[in-house]
Amino acid sequence: MNFIKKNWILIAILLVGAFLRLYKIDSYMTFLGDEGRDVIIVRNLLVNVDPILIGPGTSVGGMYLGPLYYYFMAPFLLLANFSPVGPAIGVALLGVATIYLVYKAGRDWFSEKTGLFTAILYAISPTVITFSHSSWNPNIMPFFALLSVYSIWKVWKLKQFKWLLICSVSYAFVLQSHYLGLLLGPILLIYWFLAKVPLKYNLIPLFVFLFLMSPLVIFDFRHDFMNSKALYKFITVREETVSIKPWTVIPRLFPIFEQINESLLIAKNIIFGKIITLLLSSFLIFSFFKNKKLFTNQYSLITLWLLVGLVGFGIYKQPVYDHYFGFLFPVPFLFTGAFLSKIYESKYKIFSVLMLGYLVSINLINSPIRNYPNNQMQRAKNVSTKVLEIAQGNPFNLAVLAERNYEDGYRYFMELSGAQVMHADRWDQKTIVDNLIVICEMPQEKCDPTHSPKAEVANFGWSKIENQWTVDGVIIYKLIHTQ
């Protein structure tokens, strides 16, 4: 009871954060082709004990991530009896753990008030919530990125060298959730070097890190260093993606910081996003000149974390999406918490209260759970049930016509029910059967299943529509070969 009485504000924040992430999670979670692909792979691991050496592919660069996220998914998928909701709940619970971790970091680095202010804002951020109630590899990055930095702070500032093991494990997860985690590497290396860690404390963390990264290395050896070559090409050759002129970064730093703040702190409010970016920038500059010396305190650590991230995004010439900020998610919240705490302790306390109240209100008003749920998983189940009814136990080929989706979301539920879903390969006639089921998610006037250039349709050969149905706004076509 004393613990609850002493920590009731933190407990309340965690409960609110848990509610916002777990509320009707089966209805709000994303479940499209990528999510279907992931659960197909993890189910194969659990059912057939088929080890996974490679993770999801990246959207640019032709690279593959490591498999740690799949192993993270596995126990949750098993506990949920192979329902895709299980891994989504796993991510949501990790999101709640991240709320506690930002509180702990804010408290240990600054003050108790900073920790609480930081946790409140992180718990209710619409963007953070959106990426906390779906199963997707980038969604675990905020927790492990913060844990990596918090661990290296323990090693550097408090000389608690055993935390280096936690740092190595968490950074392996960062790298295998998204390659933008490479931008976190310089910060960890700088503070590891400053910590002057005795050799004996380095050996086990290094071994564990290499072990966790080894599946990716084995994959590279077995596939002519495909990943290494793709990464090298991405950095050195792809001038349309990465700028080779460092001076072009400077004008982009403030706009990128502004984009981060708008996305994470202020629910996409452009005007207040500019205001809070100016306030935080002024606070950072003031803190820097007040402390003067680099690499001496937590301000330097978090500022370097932010600057390396901004420079990394500054040289990236393609659009920057919200999930790219995963390794930076905790940063604006920590700075805002520290800023509000400093103002709260001054004679301008009322300004801090008003600002916090505004941030809380605008984030709650724009909370994603106030939107109508997408029901993507239920739709995939309903459509798959209808397809199984149409197939009547016979094998069939499958194609999905959509702007941003593909077969695996539907395929998972079909295969889970024992359906024989064949991959049509024009070079192997045994894979082409009598029926092709085409699922079209577009308006009917855009659906042309017999003439689609998509490989799954083209490989089936000349065809005609035998029948069609509509389920949850999705059109299902049954195609047969023309004689």
N, C-alpha and C positions, 0 to 999 in steps of 0.2 A: 504493500500500500504506500509506503514511503517513496518507493521508486516512481509509482504512478503519480503521486502528488507532486513530486519534484520535477517530473518530466512530462506533465500533462499536455503542455503546448506542443512539444515534439510528437507525442503520441497522437494528438489530434491531427497534426499535419500529415503524419504517415497514414492515418486512417482515411483522410480526405484524398490523399494521393492514390491509395489503394482503390478506393471507390471509383475515382475518375478513370483508372486504368482497367479495372475489372468489370465495370458495369456493362452488362449485355455484351461481353467481349466476343461472343460467338456471332453477334449481329454486326458489330462495328469493325471487326478484324478484316484485314485485306486477305483475300484468298483468290489469287489468279494463277496464271501459269507458273510463275517462279515459285510461289508457295507450294503448288502442287508437285512441281519437280522435286523440291526439297523433301517433302514428306514421302514421296515415292522412294527416294534414295535412302532415307533414314529407316523406312519400313523394311526395305531390302536388307539393311544392316541388321535389324532386329530379328527378322524372320529367317533369313538365309545366312546370318553371321558372315556377311560379305564386307570385309574391312574397306574403309573409305580412305583413299590417299589424296583426294583432291576435293576442293570445295567448289562453290559457285563460280562462274565466270564473271569477269568485270564487264561493265557496259562499254568501256573504251579500252583500247590497247591490246585486246586479244589475250588477256592474262587470266589466270585462275587463282583463286584464294586457296588457303589451306582448309582442311576439313574440320577444324575445331568446333565451328558452329554446328555442324551436323551431330557431333558427339554431345554437344550441349543440348540439342533438341531431343536426343534419343530417350532419356529417362522420362521426359514429359510426354512424349508421344506414347510410350509404353504405358505409363500410368493412366493416360486418358483413353486406353483401349483403342489406340490408333486413330483417335479423332484429332484433326488438325488444331482443335482448340487447345490441346495440351501444350504444344510449343508456344502458342500465343500467350497462354497463362504464364509459362516460364519466363518469357520476355517481360511481361507485366510485373511479375514478382521481382525480377532484376531491376526494373524501373523503380519500384518502391525502395529497394536496397540502395539505389542511386540517390534517392531523396535523403536517406539517412547519411550516406557518405558525403554528400555536399554539405549537410549540416555539420558533420564531424570535421571536415576540412575547414569550413568557415570558422568553426569554434576554435580549432587548434591553431589556425593560422592568424586569426584576427581576434574574435571575441564570441561570447555566447550569443549576443544579439545578432552579430553577423551570421552565425550559423543558422539561427532561426529565420532571419529575413531571407537568406539564401534558400533554405528548404521550402519556405512558403511559396516563393516565386517559382521554384523548380517544380513543385508538386502540381501547380495549376496551369503551367504554360501549355497552351493548345498544341503547339508544334511538338513539344516533348511528349505530351499524352498521345498524340497521333502515332508517333514512332515507338510508343511503349505498349500498344495493345495489338501488335501484329508480329508474326514470326517472320523475321527477315534479318539476314546477317549484319547489316550496318546498325541495327537497333540495339545491339549489345555493346557497341563501342563506347558510349558515354561512361558507363560504369567502369569498364576496364581501363579507359584512358585516364579517368580521375584516380583510380586505384594505382595505376602506374606512377603518376606524378606524386600522389600522396606517399607512396612507398619510397620513392627516391628522396623525398623530403625527409622522411624518417631516417634514411641512411645518411643523408648529407648533414642535416641540422642536429639530429639527436644521436647520431653515431650508433643507431640500432641496426647493425649490419645484417641481421637475419631477415630484415624486411626486403633485402635484395632478392631473395627467392620469390617473394610475392610479386615484386616488380617484374621479374623475368617471366613468370607465368601470365600475369595480366597483360604484359606487352605482347606476348605471343598471341593472346586472344585479340588484341587490338589489330595486329597485322593481318590476322586471318578473318577479321570482320570487314575491313576495307583497307586498300593500299594507301589511302591518305594517312593512315596511321604511321607511315614512314616519316611524316613531318614531326611526329612526337619524338622520334629517335634522337635528334640533336640535343633536345632538352635533357633527356635522360642521360645521355653520354656526358654532357657538360657537368651535371651535378654528381654523376658517378665519379668523374675525374676529380672534382673538388672535394669529394668526401674522402679520398685517399683510402679506399677500402683495402684492408689487408688481404693478401692473396688467398688465404684459406677460406675467406668468406665469398670469394668470387667463383670458386670451382663448381660447387653444386648448382648455383643459379645458372651458370653458363651451360652446364650439362643439361639441366632441365629445359632451358630455352631451346637448345639445339635439338633435344629429343622431341619437343612439341612442334618444332618446325620441320623435323625430318621427313614426314610424309610428303611435304611439298618438294623437298630436295630429291627424294627418291623418284617422285613423279618427273621432275626435271631431268634426272639422269636417264630415265626410261624413255623420254620423249625428246631427245636431242636438245635439251636445255631450252625448250619452247618458252617457258615463263621468263627466264633470264633474258633471252633475246628480245622478247616482246617488251619487257621493262626497259631494256637498254634503248630499243628503238623509240619507245614512247618518250624517253627523256631527251635523247640526242638528235633524233631525226624528225619527229612529228612537230614541225614548226607551226602547223595550223592548230596545234593543241597546247604547246608549251612555248612561251616567249623565250627567245635567246638573248634578249636585251634587258638586262637587270634594271636599267633606269626607268623602264616603262612601268615598273611596279609601283613606284612612289605615288603617282596620282590615283591609283586604285585602292590604296590602303584604307582611306577613310570611307569611301563608298561600300567596301566589303564589310568593314566593321559596322557600318550603318545597316547593311543587309542582315548581318547576324543578329543585331539587336532587335530589328523590326520583326524578324522571324521568331526569335526565342523569347524576348522580354515583353513585347507589346502587341502581340496578336496581329501583326501585319499593319499596324497603324503607322502610316508613313510619316505624318507630321510629328507625332510624339516620338517616333523612332529617331528622327533627326535631333530632337531636343535631348533625348537621353544619351545619344551618342556624343553630343557635345559635352554634356555633363560628365560622362564617364571618361572621355578623353582628357578633359581638364583635370579630373581627379587623378588620372594616371600620371600626367605630367607633373602635377603638384607633388604627388607621392615620390616620383623619381627624384626631383630636385631636393626634396626634403631629406631623403635617405642618401643621395649622392653616390654612394659606392654601389657598384654592380655586384651581383651574386652574393649578397649579404643577408637577405631576408626573403620572406614569402612574396613580397611585392615584386621583387626581381624575378622570382621563379614564375609567377603567374603572368607577368608582363611578357617575359620571354616566350612563354607558351603561346600567348596571344599573337605576338609579333611574328614568330615563325609560321604560325598558321596563316596570318594575313599575307605574308610574303609568298607562301606556297600558293594561295589562291590568286595572288596578284600575277604570278607568272603563268597561271592556267588561263588559256584564251577561250575556253568553251564556257557555256552557261554553268553556273554554280547552283546546285540544288540543295534544298534544306538538309537532306540526309548526309551531304558531304561535310557538314559542320559537326558531325557526331563526336569527333575527338576534341572539339572545342566547346561542346554543349555546356559544361560546367562553368566555363570562364566568365561569360557576361553575368551570370547569376552571382558568382563569388564577388566580382567587382561591384555589382549593384548592391549586394548585401553589405559589403564593407563601406561603400559610400553612404548608404542609408544609416548605418550604425554610427558613422562619424558625425553625420548631421544630427542624428537623434541625441547624441551626447553633447551637442553644442547648444547655444541659445536659440538656434533655429529648429528646435525639435518639432514644431508644428509642421514645418516643410517636409520633414521626413515622414511624418504620419500621413500627411495628405498625399504625398507621392506614392507611398506604399498602398494606401487605400485605392488610389486610382489604378495602379498596376494590378491589384487584386481584382477590382471590379471589372476592368476591361478584359482581363484574361478569363474570368468566370463567364462573362457575357458571351464570349466567343469560344467557349469550351466545345470541343468536337462532339461531346455526348448530347449537346442540344440540337445537333443536326439529325436528320432522319438516317437511320442505319443503312449501310449499303447492302447487307444481307447476302454478300457474295458467296459465302460458304454454303448457306442454305440453298441458294439458287443453283450452285454447282451440284449439290446433292439431288435436288428435285429434277434437274435436267438429266442427270445420270440415271436416276430411277426410271425416267421415261425412256431413255435410250435402251436400258436393259429390257424393258417391256417390249420395245420394238424389235430388238435383236432375238428375243425368244431363245436364248441360250446358244445361239450360233455365233461363230467368230465374225468380226466386222472390222473394217478400216474406219478410221476416225479423222475428221478435220474440223478445225475451228476457224471461222472467218470473223475477225474482230480487229479493231484498231490497236488495242493494247492488251491482247490476251492470246494465249495459245492452249494447246490440248491438255497439258498435264494437270490442270486443276480439276477438269472433268475426269480425266483418265484415272486419277487416284481413287475416286469413289467407285468407278467401274471395276477396276482391278481388285479393290477391297472386297467387292461383292462376287469376285470370281469370274468376271467377264474376260473373254479372249479378245483383247484389243490388239489388232495387228498393225505393225508399222509398214505401210506400203512402200516397197522398194522395187523400182522398175527393173532392176537387174536380178531380182529374185522373185520369180512368179509365185512361189509358195507363200509369199507374204501378202499377196493380193487375193482377196476373197470375193464372194459374190455381192456383198453389200458395203456401201460406204455411207456412214452416218456423218452428215455435215451439220455442225452447230453454228448458226449465224447470230451474232450479237448486234449486228447493224440493222438499220431500218430495212424493211423488205425490199424497197426499190434498189438498195445497194447490194443485196444478196443475189449472187449469180453462181450458185454452187457447181453448175456443170461446166462453166468456162473460167473458173478461178485459176490463176497461174500458180497458186500455192502448191508446193510439192506434194502434199498429202492428197490433193485432188488430182493434180496432173498425173501422178504415178498410177492412180487407179485406172486411168484410160478413159475412153469414150463412155459417156454415161447419160442417163436420163433420170428425172425425178419420178419416183414411184408414189411417194406420199409425203406429206409434211404436217407438222404439229407446232403449236406454240405453247411454251411453258415459261412462266415468269418473264414474259416479254422477249424470250429467246425463241427463234425459229429453228426447228429441227427438221432436216430433210433426210429422207431415205433415198439413196441413189443406187441404181442397178446398172449393169453393163448394157450398152446397146448391142443388139444382135447384128 
